[in-house]
Amino acid sequence: MIRPPDSCSVPTFVVVGGDAAGMSAASKAKRDDPDLDVVVFEQGEWVSYGACGLPYYIKGEIDSLEDLVSVTPEEFRQERDIDLRTGHEVVDIDPSKRVVTARSDDGAVRQEYDHLLVATGAEAITPPIDGVDHTGVYTLGSMSDGKDLRDYVGRARADGNLQQPDRGPACQFLETCTGPVGIVGGGYIGIEMAEALAANGFEVHLFQRGDRILKQFSEATSETVLDHLADRDVAVYLGAEVETLAGDDRVEAVVTDDVRVPVEMVLVGTGVRPRTALAEDAGVQLGETGAIATDTYRETNLPDVYAAGDCAETEHVVTGEPAYVPLALTANRHGRAIGQTVAGEPTEGGGTAGTAAVKAFEMEAARTGVLNHEEARAVGFEPMTETIEAKSRAGYYPEGGTVQVTLTVDRPSGRVLGGSLVSEYGEGAVYRSHALVGAVTEGITVDELSNYDLAYAPPFNTTWDPVLTAAKVVESER
Amino acid sequence: MIRPPDSCSVPTFVVVGGDAAGMSAASKAKRDDPDLDVVVFEQGEWVSYGACGLPYYIKGEIDSLEDLVSVTPEEFRQERDIDLRTGHEVVDIDPSKRVVTARSDDGAVRQEYDHLLVATGAEAITPPIDGVDHTGVYTLGSMSDGKDLRDYVGRARADGNLQQPDRGPACQFLETCTGPVGIVGGGYIGIEMAEALAANGFEVHLFQRGDRILKQFSEATSETVLDHLADRDVAVYLGAEVETLAGDDRVEAVVTDDVRVPVEMVLVGTGVRPRTALAEDAGVQLGETGAIATDTYRETNLPDVYAAGDCAETEHVVTGEPAYVPLALTANRHGRAIGQTVAGEPTEGGGTAGTAAVKAFEMEAARTGVLNHEEARAVGFEPMTETIEAKSRAGYYPEGGTVQVTLTVDRPSGRVLGGSLVSEYGEGAVYRSHALVGAVTEGITVDELSNYDLAYAPPFNTTWDPVLTAAKVVESER
């Protein structure tokens, strides 16, 4: 057999993990350099899935899990010419030999690499609560978690609970009612799942350890969403340290130091942690956040070994400090940048502004930048925070509601450090936050922001968009 | 009578014109320096009115003209302590003596000033068309124009036209139908009035001289809105030079070189021109746009004489060149800045990005910056333009539509020069444009924009917001 000389051998890009970061990198690398061999190992059967859509699948607004998949494994293989191996768990990385070892039902395979991307994602944190292993306790991290939860909802609605139409306040909205369930954690997942479960007639009890829900948002935003949850008959317990999920085999009650709430199911949504064991074993360094440290090209301390997505930290555009913000856009963006780098065009892909959005029943909220004063002071800012409320559209326009805008700025310089917005769903809190992302990224002042020529017409805002009104108010008060 | 010595005399701020710029300046000056005497002359009876709301008043979505007034004359006088004189037309400015002369039904008054603001606004252009003075021909510039048009709509719906339910295609949507009317001009006013009239059952014929409607927007946006107007049974005639509005006393037809369309009413919406005669007579210099020239503090060539709002030009944040963009936000912003300056804190108030938004039936569109290649080349850019279409929300999310984004960038540097967006109403084209306003204002590149950490959640966008997708595409193609 004639082999091409070494200098002509085709380089191989190996990706560990087939979700947002991994498949973005694989696709981009192959598209930009079709000569590259691209091999992806994914331990599960699903790739490139929209985990962010799981609450809406459980809610019943999306028909099947397959709908969450943007590109199927077959499409990656056939149309994008990517050697995608599902059901393969990478168990070892040997950076000295540039080889990974993966295990599948068919045994172990060794794969050489020239470039390697670790995109192993994150896993749901299971807090050390008594009874967390009981039947009827769920987390929501993976597609199969989503399927389990949807199955539960379907069973609960179909079974005897239907005979009890007055189990709780949420039930007045539905002909049938299922009842009470507990949610541990008041972050995105907790809030989105409260909506999904209440929409199915469950009486929802949400337990939050801290003194407010959505703690990454401003206090004002948290308060506004909290009021809305109350309007929707979600029982929220703040400062509630869950001690026990009581029951024998099956969970029967959530127990805190204050209350014991009977439940038939519990969802634990207390955050995620980066999956780093594989990389650590190979000598990849973690950063101070506990996620994998990289440079601005997402390269780890090991040459040609990259990390991106929910397993890696990145730099914050406001503080310049490492930050762990495991969200989908950064994973996609960094994956794409790595793909481009591997294909020969070194690309940074940018840091994170910590931007996030959430729909909570009939409200929407977004946040960006730095809102936490301690975090701001740690890098030398003198933060101040103001919140305003303004009409979402011209006062005389027949539609409309209220947008609440919180801005945090550095008092001496006026630099915009962060923002948090909340409005009725459809009144634009999330899209309007687009104005603030640029502001925090570019480091502009609140005075400059107040002079921005933002779009105005009566169906969309008052002459001064709420974002501008907030900027004017903060500027006049600092 | 004992008079205070000159150094203690109270300075007087005189404002000519009581709409957005004038009343913003008056209010801000008085609030920041309550010792200031603030005198406003307004020739009409209405002040601080939302002329942008007139189409929705005519449409019938707003009950009364009073609803468009944000602050009433009595409130300005009583609560804000502003000497507001409605029904007073300023007929002379004598800058050497610092005196203005105003006429009212009670005769002439002379008023000294220390600071003067010319905020005389703009007037609707009546093009030189035969028959433009016929009964049944309207323009929409003032509150009384709005009242006249609403009265017309009411009369037309109440009179014999009700007996003719099949006058045109628009009629299928209403039980009763009135019919055919002509609109000359395909800008904001023309489009908004098409919606207002069609909603009332009129068969609408819209005549546009140029080869597309909404010519300040991108060609792609124009095309998309045009298609939507067709869906809504608005007959649009492009490249239609209206020669005659035929009829004896009352208008009976719109006549171009190609067609003669019978109509019962015509609205002429062919733009506005700045009202500058008063200022010119006083020696105030106009700029190259034909509007009053000012420095960045909105001061004219005459000391302590300011100009703002629809009578004045301003600098464009992208080109640095003078621009005449008579829209509400700039008027408010510059009025406020002048008020602050007059009260002792010199304030610039920023230029214009030429941002604008419009609702057209069930679509929404926004534009910002420089889209016109000629204009871009005139200041040394090498413009290129790309348009993309993307889903407005996650593909699997039950709601959603399409957002079309056009970006114009400087090819060598990648700098974002302008953008234009269009979507179904509620799908966020207008609010999403907020991201681009910062981009064009700060002069960032399309590559930097593509790395922005914009908010994402499935109910609001795909992981890459359409704005980011557009930036990626342009960056890859330049």
Interface residues (C-beta under 8 A of the other chain):
Chain A: A20 G50 C52 G53 Y56 Y57 E61 I62 D67 L68 S70 V317 L327 A328 L329 T330 N332 R333 E348 G349 G350 G351 T352 A353 G354 T355 A356 A357 V358 K359 E364 A366 T368 A394 G395 Y396 Y397 P398 Y425 G426 G428 V430 Y431 R432 S433 H434 A435 V437 G438 A439 T441 E442 I444 E448 N451 Y452 D453 L454 A455 Y456 A457 P458 P459 F460 T463 W464 D465 V467
Chain B: A20 G50 C52 G53 Y56 Y57 E61 I62 D67 L68 S70 Y188 V317 L327 A328 L329 T330 N332 R333 E348 G349 G350 G351 T352 A353 G354 T355 A356 A357 V358 K359 E364 A366 T368 A394 G395 Y396 Y397 P398 Y425 G426 G428 V430 Y431 R432 S433 H434 A435 V437 G438 A439 T441 E442 I444 E448 N451 Y452 D453 L454 A455 Y456 A457 P458 P459 F460 T463 W464 D465 V467
